[in-house]
Amino acid sequence: MFTLSNASLVVEVLDPVADQERFGTRYCTGGYIFQVTDARHGPLLSGPTYPESFNWFDGQGLPEAFNLGPLVAPGGDGARALLIGIGECDTRANTILTPCTWAIEETASTLTMRTVHEYEGYVLELERIVALNGRTVRSHTRLKNNGERFVAMRWFPHPFYPQPEDDELCRVNIPLQIPANDSYRLAPSGFIARSGWPWNEGHYQALNHQAHTNLVIQQRHPALGLVAATCSYVPTFFPIWGNQKTFSWEPFFERTIAAGREEAWWIDYDF
């Protein structure tokens, strides 16, 4: 595991080689932030099974995913596909057939991981940078299409925060509505809040939104009170999910990248 640290925070990032047992076909293996620890308050992030156990599907910390946009060979059966940031996979068996290889560079405040995918006419360069600046952790991604085929990508962050003591969860800077459901409601304060607590299972809800600017989220936190995240992009699809241990939001970034073009985006987590 790699670490970035300063007087306030320690950021733990999984090693794509040494931590292979913690990876599967869901989350990008480069730049996977596993935990952020505060010098005074201890671990700040959670997971669906944290702290009792860990499995690669549920994950923990601040993982990111391209897995909902598999790149398949023309005429193929769809079982084999390139999952960006993971490698060639059998999506039906949920197994990695050929993991991607990352070139890694470290400085005192940044960790950069780069990989190249070549699969059935797809040629992609993926760069992941994790940077620590004061109490801000930035996750930056750049994806370049060096092949001849269009690349339809779907990416989303899946941060896992510990459930707060009160029902208020998060507040965003964009207009939104919550469809009628038994698990989430919009509180008078403007925060998305839990309903029917305590929970004994996971609760998923897609939000209706009218975003025209980049997304900013304020998140309740049991140790710090309030933390924040800033996305560089306007979300497309925007669901939320939580269970008895953790709460997460998943603002999607979706693009079709033409040959010779690239996309870059980032998310800042402020603790």
NORBEL-V654086 format. One record per residue. RES is the residue in one letter. OMEGA is omega in degrees with one decimal (999 if undefined). Layout:
BEGIN
res=<RES | RES>
omega=<OMEGA | OMEGA>
END
This chain:
BEGIN
res=<M | F | T | L | S | N | A | S | L | V | V | E | V | L | D | P | V | A | D | Q | E | R | F | G | T | R | Y | C | T | G | G | Y | I | F | Q | V | T | D | A | R | H | G | P | L | L | S | G | P | T | Y | P | E | S | F | N | W | F | D | G | Q | G | L | P | E | A | F | N | L | G | P | L | V | A | P | G | G | D | G | A | R | A | L | L | I | G | I | G | E | C | D | T | R | A | N | T | I | L | T | P | C | T | W | A | I | E | E | T | A | S | T | L | T | M | R | T | V | H | E | Y | E | G | Y | V | L | E | L | E | R | I | V | A | L | N | G | R | T | V | R | S | H | T | R | L | K | N | N | G | E | R | F | V | A | M | R | W | F | P | H | P | F | Y | P | Q | P | E | D | D | E | L | C | R | V | N | I | P | L | Q | I | P | A | N | D | S | Y | R | L | A | P | S | G | F | I | A | R | S | G | W | P | W | N | E | G | H | Y | Q | A | L | N | H | Q | A | H | T | N | L | V | I | Q | Q | R | H | P | A | L | G | L | V | A | A | T | C | S | Y | V | P | T | F | F | P | I | W | G | N | Q | K | T | F | S | W | E | P | F | F | E | R | T | I | A | A | G | R | E | E | A | W | W | I | D | Y | D | F>
omega=<176.9 | 177.9 | 166.8 | -176.2 | 169.0 | -176.1 | -174.9 | -168.9 | 167.4 | -179.8 | 179.2 | -178.4 | -177.6 | 175.6 | -177.3 | 179.3 | -174.6 | -176.6 | -175.8 | -178.2 | 179.5 | -178.3 | 174.1 | -175.5 | -178.4 | -171.2 | 176.6 | -174.6 | 177.0 | 179.0 | 179.6 | 179.3 | -171.7 | 179.9 | 170.0 | -174.9 | 178.8 | -177.3 | -178.8 | -169.1 | 178.8 | -177.2 | -175.8 | -174.9 | -175.5 | 178.0 | -176.9 | 179.2 | -177.1 | 5.4 | -173.5 | -174.7 | 177.7 | 168.8 | -170.4 | -178.5 | -179.7 | 178.7 | 175.0 | 177.1 | -176.9 | 180.0 | 177.7 | -170.8 | 167.2 | -163.9 | 179.6 | 174.4 | -179.4 | 178.0 | -172.7 | 178.1 | 176.0 | 179.4 | 179.6 | -178.8 | 177.8 | -179.3 | 178.3 | -177.5 | 170.1 | 171.9 | -175.6 | 179.5 | 179.1 | 179.9 | 176.9 | -172.9 | 166.6 | -173.0 | 177.3 | 178.2 | -177.6 | 178.7 | 175.1 | 179.7 | 178.5 | -178.3 | 176.4 | -179.3 | -175.8 | 167.0 | -169.5 | 175.5 | -179.7 | 165.1 | -178.4 | -173.9 | -178.7 | 174.0 | -177.2 | 177.7 | -179.2 | 175.6 | 176.6 | 175.6 | 171.2 | -173.2 | 171.7 | 178.8 | 175.1 | 173.8 | -173.3 | 168.7 | 178.8 | 177.1 | 177.8 | 179.0 | 171.6 | -177.4 | 177.4 | 179.1 | -176.0 | 177.9 | 178.2 | 174.3 | 178.6 | 172.4 | -175.1 | -178.6 | 173.3 | -179.7 | -178.9 | 179.5 | 178.3 | 179.3 | -178.9 | -178.2 | 172.1 | 178.8 | 174.9 | -175.7 | 171.8 | -177.8 | 173.2 | 171.2 | 179.4 | -178.1 | -179.5 | 177.9 | 173.7 | 179.0 | 177.5 | -178.7 | 178.7 | -172.9 | 179.8 | -174.4 | -176.4 | 177.6 | -176.7 | -175.6 | -177.9 | 176.7 | 178.5 | 171.9 | 176.7 | 177.5 | -179.0 | -179.3 | -176.5 | -170.0 | -175.7 | 177.7 | 175.7 | -177.7 | 177.1 | 178.7 | -175.2 | 177.9 | 165.2 | -174.3 | 176.0 | 168.3 | 175.9 | 178.2 | 7.0 | 178.8 | 174.5 | -179.5 | -179.2 | 179.9 | -176.2 | 177.6 | 171.9 | -179.3 | 169.8 | -177.2 | 176.7 | -176.3 | 174.2 | 179.1 | -179.4 | -171.6 | 172.0 | -175.8 | 169.5 | -172.0 | 173.9 | -178.9 | -174.7 | -178.8 | -173.7 | -179.4 | -179.1 | 173.3 | -175.3 | 173.5 | 178.3 | 177.2 | 179.4 | -169.6 | 172.4 | -177.0 | 172.0 | 174.3 | -173.2 | 175.3 | 171.6 | -178.6 | 174.3 | 169.4 | -175.1 | -175.3 | -168.7 | 174.1 | -176.8 | 169.7 | -170.1 | 178.9 | -173.9 | 169.7 | -174.0 | -179.2 | 167.0 | -173.2 | 179.8 | 179.0 | 178.4 | -178.6 | 178.5 | 174.8 | 176.0 | -179.2 | -178.5 | 172.8 | 176.6 | 173.8 | -177.8 | -178.8 | 999>
END
